[in-house]
Amino acid sequence: MPMDVGRVNGKAFLNSVTLGLSSEIAQELTSEVKKKLGILSWPVIGFKVFMRQRPMRLRVQSPERSYTVRTHQLVVANGRYIAGPIAAAPDAAINDHMLKVFVLGNNDKKSLVLTALQWLKGKHTDAPEAKYFETKSLRVESLKGRLDADVDGEIWGHTPLEFSIEPNALRVVVPRGYDAENV
């Protein structure tokens, strides 16, 4: 089965690239912290980072849409799922030839939490504060300092970020009856 591959500054990614809260959490989740806190490492570090995190100011540009936003989280996804069972979009697929782009809220933490809750329910694609859209190419710039990117769960690279999609670039073996529209 063919699968799309995303590219960010020339590096391949299969799942997602994020800026903001999740990349800051990933930076602090060292192997020592994970060993010490175990399963509690994500919520403990997540809460700590959430409490001190400040919004980013980003310029997002694509052929379909361009805007400047202050937000705590930007997500660029290739495929349906981002973190376990959390979907990038209800109709996303690993072979739909599109990147899914959205932010979680505006510059205040209440907006972040409310938009994140909408995302968990699969309702963020209609939420104006999420600024959800799909594209084949994208440029993201930080308007205040360099920001590190979380690429498929690892900190790699920094803003500015240039994104593209390579349709059907990877062939994967899947079980008979596998439905790519639900992955």
N, C-alpha and C positions, 0 to 999 in steps of 0.2 A: 504494500500500500504506500502511495506517495504521501509525504508530509512536508509542510512548509517549514522553512528555516528563517528566523529573523536575523537581522544583522544590526549591530550597534557599533559604530566606529570601526567597522570591518570585522568584528568578532561575532561568531555565530552564537545564537541563543535559541533554545527550543520553547521555553516557557514564558518568562517575563523579565522585564527590567523595571526596577523601581527607584525612585528618588524620595528622600524624606524619611519619615518615621521608620519604615521597615528597613531601609538601608542603614540607618543609625542603630537600630536594634541588632542587625546582622554584624555590625562592626564590634559591638560589645559582647556578643555571644562567643567568646573565645572557648577553646577546648577546656581550659581550666575552670571557667565559670560553669560550663555544662557538666563537668565532672563533679564540681562542688554542689551545685544546686539540682542536678538531674532534671527530671521532668518539670520542675518549677522554674527552670532557668528562663524560659520564654515569658511567662507572666511577670516574674520578678523584674527582669531586665526591661521588658516591654513597658511596665508601669513606670519604672525609673526614667526611661527615655521619654515617654509620653509627658511626664510632669515637667521636664526641662526643655522639651523641644519647641523650637520657634518656627513659624511658617517660612517657607521658601518663596522667593519671588521668581517666577519662571516666564519665559517667552516660549510658547508652543506654536510651531508653524508647520503647516502641511498644505498640500494643494486644496484640500477641502475646507480648512479652518485655520485661523490664526488668532491667538489671543495672549494676553498677559494675565497671569493669575498669581495670587498669594494663596498658598495651600500647604498643608502638612504632608501630603502624599500624592505622588504621580505614579500611575501604573501604565505600562505599555506591554500588552500581552500578545502572544502568538499562540492561539489555541483556546481551548475552553476553560481549563482550570488553572488557577494561580497557586493557591496554597491548599493542598489536599482537595476537599470537596467544594472549595469556594470558586465559583465560576466568574470568568472575566465578563461574560455576557451570556444570557440564556441561549442564544442561537450561534455562539462561537464554535468553531471546529478547527482541528489541527491542519485542515487542508482547504480553508476558505479563502486563502490568498490575501488576508487582511490583518493588519495590526489593530488591536483594540486599545484606545487611549482614553483614560479618564483620571480625574482628580477626586480625592476624597475631601470634600468640603472646601470652605474658604479659609480665611486667615484665623478664625477662632476655633478652639478645641471642641466646642459644642457642635459646630458645623461638621467637623471631622467625625465625631461620634455618630451624629445623625445620618450622615452620608454613608458611613461604614455599615450602619445597621440596614440601610436601604440596599447596600451592596450584598450583604448576607442574605437578604430576601430576594435578590435578583431584580430589584426595582430601580437600581441606579442609572440604567440606560435612559430612563425617562426623567430623571431628576436634573433640573437645570444647574444645580450647584456641582454636579459631577462632571459636567461638560463632556459627556461621553461622545465619541465618534470613532469611525473606522477609517483607516487610510493604508496606502501602500508605502508611503514615505513620510518622514517626520524629522524635524530638527527641534531640539530642546536646549535652551540656554538658561543659565542662571543669571539673574540680573544683580545678584549680590554675592560675589565669591564663588569659588569652585565647589561643586557638590559631587561626592562620590556616588557611584551607581552600584546597585545590587543587581547582578546579572545571573539569573538562575540560581539564586541563593548564595552567591559569592560576590564579595566586593571586588569590582573590576572597573577601571576607567572612571572618568569624571566628565562633567559638563565642560563644553558643549557636547551634545550627543546627536549623532546622525543615524537615523534608523531607515531600514529598508526591509522588504520581504522577498524571499526567493521561493516562489511557488513550486511545490513538488520537488524540492531539492534533495530530500532524504527519503530513501526507501526503507521501510520497516516491515518486519514480519509480524503478522497479527493472527490471532486464532480465526478459524472459519466463522463467518457470521458476524464479525466485528463491525461495529457501526461507528465510523469516524465522526458522524454528526453529533454523537453524544459523548465525545471526548474532548 
